[in-house]
Amino acid sequence: MEKECCFKKTKERSEKEYKSLINRLNRIEGQIRGIKGMVERNAYCTDILIQVAAANAALNAFNKELLANHIKTCVADDIRSGKDETVDELVATLQKLMK
């Protein structure tokens, strides 16, 4: 459920959604720490670049999951309750993601 407080929106996530997102972020955090370690150990450039590409792919997968959940919950709920401005917000968000 989306709540507004002091003009900031928040979202209550199900435990399943929360755990899935946190698990993804924990894996990404580990990948980033691994990349940092590679730089500290003077790893070969292409090896680091490949790991960075993997981290980028993991972030993109996180975004896809979060966006799908957002559309299925927040956007759908707002449209059902007559808040059509949510569609404009979604379009603006998608434009930012596609830069």
Backbone as JSON, one array per atom type, in Angstrom:
{
  "sequence": "MEKECCFKKTKERSEKEYKSLINRLNRIEGQIRGIKGMVERNAYCTDILIQVAAANAALNAFNKELLANHIKTCVADDIRSGKDETVDELVATLQKLMK",
  "N": [[0.84, -1.18, 0.0], [0.55, 2.19, -0.83], [1.6, 5.1, 0.82], [1.21, 8.52, 1.75], [3.21, 10.92, 3.23], [4.13, 13.9, 4.53], [4.57, 14.79, 1.93], [6.13, 12.84, 0.78], [6.32, 9.78, -0.83], [5.75, 6.44, 0.19], [6.09, 2.86, 0.33], [4.53, -0.03, 1.37], [5.86, -3.17, 1.45], [5.33, -6.61, 0.59], [6.44, -9.39, 2.56], [7.69, -11.33, 1.0], [8.32, -9.9, -1.38], [10.01, -7.92, -0.31], [12.13, -9.51, 0.79], [13.12, -10.69, -1.56], [14.03, -8.46, -3.04], [15.95, -7.4, -1.25], [17.72, -9.59, -1.1], [18.7, -9.61, -3.73], [19.98, -7.09, -3.75], [21.92, -7.53, -1.78], [23.52, -9.46, -3.06], [24.43, -7.91, -5.21], [25.85, -5.96, -3.81], [27.91, -7.57, -2.82], [29.12, -8.23, -5.24], [30.1, -5.71, -6.0], [31.91, -5.21, -3.93], [33.67, -7.26, -4.54], [34.64, -6.38, -7.01], [35.97, -4.07, -6.21], [37.95, -5.25, -4.66], [39.33, -6.56, -6.7], [40.44, -4.39, -8.07], [42.07, -3.4, -6.04], [43.87, -5.51, -5.89], [45.17, -5.26, -8.22], [44.09, -6.47, -10.55], [43.68, -7.71, -13.9], [42.61, -5.51, -16.47], [40.48, -6.25, -18.31], [39.31, -8.37, -16.98], [38.23, -7.1, -14.76], [36.43, -5.39, -16.05], [34.6, -7.24, -17.09], [33.45, -8.2, -14.75], [32.25, -5.85, -13.85], [30.35, -5.51, -15.85], [28.74, -7.69, -15.25], [27.78, -6.88, -12.74], [26.33, -4.62, -13.52], [24.35, -5.9, -15.06], [23.07, -7.28, -13.03], [22.04, -5.15, -11.51], [20.27, -4.12, -13.42], [18.48, -6.26, -13.56], [17.44, -6.12, -10.98], [16.14, -3.61, -11.17], [14.19, -4.27, -13.11], [12.61, -6.15, -11.72], [11.71, -4.57, -9.56], [10.35, -2.53, -10.96], [8.33, -4.03, -12.25], [6.89, -4.95, -10.01], [6.08, -2.46, -9.03], [4.37, -1.53, -11.07], [2.39, -3.51, -11.0], [1.31, -3.14, -8.47], [1.37, -0.38, -7.1], [0.88, 1.38, -9.36], [-1.32, 0.14, -10.65], [-3.19, 0.11, -8.53], [-3.51, 2.89, -8.08], [-4.58, 3.72, -10.55], [-7.0, 2.31, -10.54], [-8.22, 3.7, -8.47], [-8.67, 6.11, -9.59], [-6.54, 7.89, -9.9], [-5.12, 9.19, -12.27], [-2.8, 10.6, -12.82], [-0.7, 9.09, -12.09], [0.04, 7.53, -14.22], [1.38, 9.37, -15.84], [3.55, 9.84, -14.15], [4.74, 7.31, -14.2], [5.47, 7.14, -16.91], [7.37, 9.22, -17.02], [9.26, 8.16, -15.28], [10.05, 5.84, -16.7], [11.21, 7.06, -18.92], [13.44, 8.24, -17.72], [14.8, 5.94, -16.92], [15.54, 4.9, -19.34], [17.55, 6.43, -20.38]],
  "CA": [[0.0, 0.0, 0.0], [1.32, 3.42, -0.89], [1.17, 6.09, 1.78], [1.87, 9.8, 1.59], [3.5, 11.6, 4.49], [5.03, 15.02, 4.31], [4.78, 14.83, 0.48], [7.0, 11.76, 0.33], [5.6, 8.53, -0.98], [6.39, 5.22, 0.67], [5.37, 1.66, -0.09], [4.62, -1.23, 2.21], [6.11, -4.33, 0.59], [5.11, -7.91, 1.2], [7.69, -9.98, 3.04], [8.3, -12.01, -0.13], [8.92, -8.89, -2.25], [11.11, -7.32, 0.45], [13.25, -10.45, 0.85], [13.67, -10.85, -2.9], [14.79, -7.25, -3.38], [17.13, -7.32, -0.37], [18.67, -10.62, -1.52], [19.36, -9.12, -4.94], [20.89, -6.01, -3.38], [23.06, -8.12, -1.07], [24.4, -10.06, -4.06], [25.06, -6.81, -5.94], [26.83, -5.39, -2.9], [29.04, -8.49, -2.84], [29.81, -8.08, -6.52], [30.83, -4.45, -5.97], [33.07, -5.43, -3.05], [34.6, -8.09, -5.31], [35.29, -5.52, -8.02], [36.91, -3.22, -5.46], [39.09, -6.11, -4.33], [40.1, -6.8, -7.92], [41.23, -3.19, -8.31], [43.11, -3.36, -5.0], [44.86, -6.56, -6.19], [45.72, -4.96, -9.56], [43.62, -7.45, -11.52], [43.75, -7.3, -15.29], [41.49, -4.62, -16.8], [39.32, -6.92, -18.92], [38.66, -9.18, -15.95], [37.41, -6.17, -13.97], [35.33, -4.94, -16.9], [33.61, -8.32, -17.17], [32.73, -8.21, -13.47], [31.41, -4.65, -13.83], [29.21, -5.81, -16.72], [27.87, -8.59, -14.49], [27.11, -6.06, -11.73], [25.33, -3.83, -14.24], [23.24, -6.79, -15.4], [22.35, -7.56, -11.78], [21.27, -3.94, -11.21], [19.16, -4.07, -14.37], [17.5, -7.27, -13.13], [16.79, -5.54, -9.81], [15.21, -2.6, -11.67], [13.07, -4.94, -13.78], [11.74, -6.72, -10.69], [11.09, -3.46, -8.83], [9.4, -1.88, -11.86], [7.17, -4.91, -12.42], [6.12, -4.88, -8.77], [5.49, -1.12, -8.96], [3.23, -1.47, -12.0], [1.33, -4.42, -10.54], [0.71, -2.7, -7.21], [1.16, 1.08, -6.98], [0.26, 1.97, -10.55], [-2.65, -0.45, -10.84], [-4.07, 0.6, -7.46], [-3.81, 4.3, -8.31], [-5.49, 3.83, -11.7], [-8.31, 1.85, -10.08], [-8.82, 4.71, -7.6], [-8.88, 7.34, -10.35], [-5.36, 8.77, -9.9], [-4.52, 9.03, -13.59], [-1.48, 11.23, -12.88], [0.29, 8.04, -11.86], [0.53, 7.09, -15.54], [2.39, 10.35, -16.22], [4.72, 9.58, -13.31], [5.36, 6.09, -14.72], [6.11, 7.48, -18.19], [8.57, 10.0, -16.69], [10.23, 7.22, -14.7], [10.57, 5.01, -17.78], [12.1, 7.89, -19.73], [14.7, 8.36, -16.98], [15.48, 4.65, -16.93], [16.0, 4.57, -20.69], [18.6, 7.36, -20.83]],
  "C": [[0.87, 1.24, 0.0], [0.74, 4.42, 0.09], [1.87, 7.39, 1.47], [2.02, 10.43, 2.96], [4.49, 12.7, 4.19], [5.46, 15.09, 2.84], [5.75, 13.79, -0.04], [6.18, 10.49, 0.27], [6.42, 7.4, -0.4], [5.56, 4.05, 0.18], [5.61, 0.55, 0.91], [4.78, -2.42, 1.27], [5.78, -5.61, 1.35], [6.47, -8.46, 1.64], [8.43, -10.67, 1.89], [9.01, -11.01, -1.05], [10.15, -8.27, -1.58], [12.34, -8.23, 0.45], [13.92, -10.62, -0.5], [14.53, -9.66, -3.29], [16.06, -7.14, -2.55], [18.17, -8.37, -0.76], [19.42, -10.19, -2.77], [20.39, -8.04, -4.6], [22.12, -6.53, -2.63], [24.05, -8.77, -2.04], [25.15, -8.98, -4.84], [26.15, -6.16, -5.08], [28.09, -6.26, -2.85], [29.83, -8.38, -4.13], [30.66, -6.8, -6.52], [32.07, -4.57, -5.08], [34.13, -6.27, -3.77], [35.34, -7.29, -6.36], [36.32, -4.61, -7.35], [38.16, -4.02, -5.11], [39.96, -6.4, -5.54], [40.99, -5.6, -8.23], [42.38, -3.12, -7.31], [44.22, -4.38, -5.27], [45.48, -6.39, -7.58], [45.34, -6.01, -10.59], [43.67, -6.85, -12.92], [42.46, -6.57, -15.68], [40.27, -5.36, -17.36], [38.59, -7.79, -17.92], [37.75, -8.3, -15.08], [36.2, -5.72, -14.78], [34.22, -5.99, -17.02], [32.79, -8.39, -15.89], [31.81, -6.99, -13.34], [30.17, -4.88, -14.71], [28.22, -6.73, -16.0], [27.11, -7.82, -13.4], [26.04, -5.19, -12.36], [24.12, -4.67, -14.61], [22.41, -7.11, -14.16], [21.51, -6.35, -11.36], [20.08, -3.8, -12.15], [18.08, -5.08, -14.0], [16.74, -6.78, -11.9], [15.75, -4.51, -10.26], [13.99, -3.23, -12.33], [12.08, -5.51, -12.76], [10.99, -5.62, -9.95], [10.04, -2.76, -9.69], [8.15, -2.73, -12.07], [6.28, -4.88, -11.18], [5.41, -3.53, -8.64], [4.25, -1.03, -9.85], [2.07, -2.32, -11.49], [0.62, -3.94, -9.29], [0.38, -1.22, -7.25], [0.39, 1.66, -8.16], [-1.16, 1.44, -10.74], [-3.64, 0.05, -9.79], [-4.48, 2.05, -7.69], [-4.77, 4.49, -9.48], [-6.9, 3.41, -11.29], [-9.01, 2.91, -9.22], [-8.92, 6.07, -8.29], [-7.7, 8.3, -10.37], [-4.58, 8.59, -11.21], [-3.14, 9.66, -13.72], [-0.36, 10.22, -12.65], [0.86, 7.53, -13.18], [1.6, 8.06, -16.03], [3.68, 10.14, -15.44], [5.47, 8.35, -13.82], [6.09, 6.38, -16.03], [7.41, 8.25, -17.93], [9.66, 9.09, -16.12], [10.87, 6.36, -15.78], [11.52, 5.8, -18.66], [13.45, 8.06, -19.04], [15.5, 7.07, -17.01], [16.09, 4.32, -18.28], [17.05, 5.53, -21.22], [19.88, 6.63, -21.08]]
}
